[in-house]
């Protein structure tokens, strides 16, 4: 005979996993706010900016924001790299805007 399934235990395990995922998502969003410097904004300013972002349907704007976000994450990865000469070059390239131009050409 087959062992009966404990649906209550399975449901509890799924609920626990969903709660853990939600908590991790909230923590990661908080870390992102801090890493971007957006923690200097008031809660109202940050909420307003996020509402505008969520309501935007212009694909060109959203694409530009996505590229800028990708550059932010790539820049963070470079800053944690052990070679200091690449860190300086990467930061200078991003602030000069050359990376956005090369990123746009590579994406096309």
Order of alpha helices (4+ residues) and beta strands (2+ residues): alpha-alpha-alpha-alpha-alpha
